[in-house]
Amino acid sequence: QVQLVESGGGSVQAGGSLRLSCAASGDINKRGVIGWFRQAPGKEREGVAAIGRRSGNTYYTDSVKGRFTISQDSAKNTAVYLQMNSLKPEDTAMYFCAAGSDIAISRILNNSEYMYWGQGTQVTVSS
């Protein structure tokens, strides 16, 4: 079992920044991947960013490249962060972190590949 708890959401104006945290515990294996996803009202859940826990390789959806950065706490190996800069109103959504393993790179932002999910944290960006 893997437990995930997100924090750091809130309300900001366009152009502002937020840093989301995902505290992970449980049986996360060495081939694990942690991803950040978001879902706006009436829209499908979409992959935002992902990081390989052993490789440290990162992946982003095109709409957030250059603005968002995913990272992990290498010392503790239990926390993953999403630094979000230059936020836009269209970034408004519930943000979730999720854990999976042995995910092909071509499907790294596909939510169906992830087995464990947190409860989410709300991000609201006003114009």
Disulfide bonds with the S-S distance in Angstrom:
Cys22-Cys97 2.14
